[in-house]
Amino acid sequence: MSHARVTLDQWNALVAVVEAGSYAKAAEQLSRSQSSVTYAVQQIQSQLGVQVFELEGRKARLTPTGEQLYQRARYLIAEAASLETASTCLSLGWEAELRLAVEVIYPNRRLFECLERFGESATHTRVEVVEAVLGHRTSLLDEGAVHLAIFGSVPTGYEGEHLMRVRFVLVAHPDHPLHGLGRAITLRDLRQHRHLVIRETSRDRASEPALQTPQRWTVGHMSTSIEAARGGHGFAWLPEELIRHDLEAGTLKPLPMRRGGERFADLYLVYGDREGAGPAALRLAEILIANARGTG
């Protein structure tokens, strides 16, 4: 393995000169003497046998080769800084990877906000999101497959905190025959039409849906159910926050139920191992809770 002829300190001097606009300003920014900065750039040219700057009148500008070296030097310096940050995180015990299971009814908007904020303080922790219709099942936790989970309940033997309450509305396309009845809708009316249901992804599936209908499509993801309802293929219970745009645009419309036109579900943040949770897991948990409570 060959050794680099140019040091990181010399590359840093080159970048500083280009971005500061002069050797004097670069030296000031680096808290070094101008002669040492000039010497560092000269060493790059000498070691590599290239010309970095050329005179244009009384002003020096980068040569095409110098421009390429400058761009790559910037990347090299950024990578070095990133490596140092990663080393600091690892020395503090931050996990290299974090796995989060998320109920599909948890709003993606909130999820992305939380992951974005988490990334600001844990730039070297990879995050894997497992999207699933989990119900009250604990298989992912029991198997140690995830560090955190957003569940509809806190399973026995695990610690968790309440995050939020999700409102479901019974909806169908505005042209669906149920809307054409022109009156309050009953359960008997619903049983005459196709019900769109989301299948649980847990191996030990829960009980059948409370509403028994002869016609039913069971799909594997919330987005599929929304698209099917939007296309007029049936009615479905859907989280209000996930279909807000459809409700505003009129592509989905709440069914005028005589009784029970809305439902609610609670979501909890559950720890796979609260006592053994690492800094990254605790930080993400803190962000998820703050987001739900409107404090961060």
N, C-alpha and C positions, 0 to 999 in steps of 0.2 A: 504494500500500500504506500503510494507516494505521499510526501508531506507537502502541504500548501506553502508556496513561496511568499504569498502575501498574507499578512496577518489581518485579523478582524479589526484591529485598531486602525490599520492603514485604510481599509475599506471604509471604515466609519469616517475617517478624515476626508476621503474623497466625496462621500455623500454630503457631508457638512459643507464643504466648499461649494458644491453645485447648488445646494438648496439655500445657502446663506448669500451666495452671489459674489463672495470674495474670500481670500485667505484670511484677511483681518477679521471679518465678521464670523467666519467659521471658528477661528481661534478663540474669539470671545465666547461663542456659544459652548465650545468644548472646554473652556477654562484652561487653555493651553497657550503656549507661545506661538506666534505666527510662523517662526522658523521651523518648529517641530511639525506643524501641519503641512508646511511646504515640503519638508523633507519626506513626510509620509507619502504624499502624492508622487514625488519624484521616485521613491522606492518602488511604487507600483509600476511606473513606466520602465524603470530599469530592470526589475525582476521579470516583467512580462515582455519587454521589448516592444512596447506600443507607445503611441502618443495619445494622451488623454485630452489635452487642451490644445487649441491653436489660436493664434492671434487674429482678430478681425478688427482692424484699425487699432485702437488702444485697448480694446476689450477682448478678453479670452473667452472662447466658447468651446463646448464639447465637440470633439471630432465624432464621426459616426461610430468609431470603435469605442470612444469614451462614453458615448450615449448608451451603448449596450452594456458596458461595464458598470455604469452608474445604475441602470435599471436592475441588473442582477445583484449588485452590491446592496441595494435597498432590500431586495428579497432576502439576501443572506443575513443581513442585520436583523430583519424582522423575525426570521426563523431562529436566530440565536437568542433573541429576547423571549420568543415563545418557548424555546427549550428551557430557559432559566425559570420561566413562570411554571412550566410543567414540573420541573424538578422541585420547586418550592411546594407545589400542590401535593406531589407524591410524598415529599418528606413530612407533610402534615397529615398524610393518610387519606387524601381525597381519592375516591374510587375512580378507576380508569373508565368504567362503564356503569351506567345506571339503567335499570329496567323498570318501567312504569306501566301498569295495566290500567286501562281507562274504559269505563262503561261508555258505550256509544252515545248515550244520552247526555254525556258531559260536553258542553259547548266547545267546539274547536277553537273559537275565538279566544276563550279563556285559556285553553291549553297552550296555544301559540304564544300568548302574552307571557305566561309563566315560564315557558321554555326559553323564550328570548331573554327574559330577565335572569334566569338561571345561568344562561350562557355567558352573561357578563362577568360573573364571579367564578365560573367553573368552565373556563374555555377548553380545558383538556379532559373533560369528562364526556364521553359519548353517551347519548341517551337513546334508548330503544323504547318505543311506545307500542304496547300490545293493545290493539283495539278489540274489544270483545263484548258480547252480551253475556255478562257473567251472572246476573241475578244474585243469589246469596251463596254461590258456590265458592269454594276456597282452594280448588286444585292448584292454581298458579302460586298461591301463597304456601300451601303445604309442600309443594315440590321445590320451593326456594327459587322459582323461576323469575320472580319479580321482587324488587326491593320495596316498592310502594304500589298501592292499588287504590283506585277510586271506585268504591263499591256502593251498592244500594243498602248495605248494612255493615255493621262491624261483626265479623264472624267470631264465634266463641273461641277464646284462646288468643285473640289478637287485640292490639291496641289501635284505636282510631279516634278521629275527631270529625264532627259534623262540618260539612263544607257548604252545602246549599240545598234548596228545595227546587225541584224542577216541575213546572206545570205542563201537563199534557192536555191537548185538545183533540177532540174527535173531528176529523176533517175529511173532505172529499173534494174532487174537482167541482167547480160551480155548475157544470153541465151534468153532473152525476144524477141519476134518477131519484135518489133520496132527496136532493134539493128540490126536485120538481114536484114533490108531494104537496108543497105549499102549506104545511102544518108542522106542529111539533112531532118529532120522531120518537118512536118507542123501540124497545129491544126487539119486539116482533118484527118491526120494519127492517132493522139491521140484519136479522137472520135471513132475509130474502136476498141479500147481496153479498158480494165477495169481501172478506175481511183480510187485510194485509197484516201479517204477523212477522216478527223478527225472531229467528231461531236463536236459542242460547248456544254459546260456543263451548260451554263446559261439557265434559264427557258425561257427567251424571246430570242429565237435563232435568229441569224442574217440571212441574205439572203442566197440563194443557192450559191454554188461554182461558180466562174466566168466561168469555163470550163464545159459546159454541155455535158455529155457523156451518152449514153444509158446504158452502163455498169458501175456500181459504187458500191464499198463497202465502207460503212461509219462505222468507228470504233470509239471507245471511248477514245483511248490513243495513243500518239505518238509512243510508243514502239510497239504497235500492228501494226501500219501502216508500221514501219520499218521492222518488222519481215515478214509481208505479202509481201512487196516489195522484201526483201531478198529471199523469197521463190519462186519468179517468178509469183506471183498472180496478178500483176498489176504495174502501174507506179504511182509515187507520188512526190509531192513537199516536200522536207525534208530539215531541217536545216543542213547546211554543217558541222558544228561543232559536231552535234550529230551522224553523219554517217561517220566521218573521218576514223575510223578504217575499216569500210566496203569499203570505196573508196580505201584505201590503200591495203586492202586484195583482192580487185576485186570482192567482193560478191555483190556490187552495182556499177553501172556505169552510169555517166551522159549521158542523151539522147542528141544527136547532133541536137539540134533544129536549124531551119533556122533562127528564130528570137525568142528572149525572153526565152533563156534557163536558166535564173537566175532571182530571185526576191529578194527583201529586205524587212525586217520588222524592225521597231524600237521598243525597249522596254523601258518603263519608270517605275521608282519607284514612286508609288502613296501612299500618306499617308491617312489613314482612317480619322484621325483628327489631322492635323499638330499642331495646337495650344494646343491640349490636350494630345499630345503624351508623354508617360512616358520615363524615362531614358533608359530602355531596348529597346524600339522601336527606339529611336533616335540613340542608339549605333549600332543596327543592320543596320539601314538605312545608317549610316556613313560607315560601313564596306562594304555594297553592292556597294555604290557609289565609294569607294576607289578601290575596286576590279575591277570594270568596267573600271576605268580610269588608272588602272595599277599603283596605288600609294599605294596600301596596300593589 
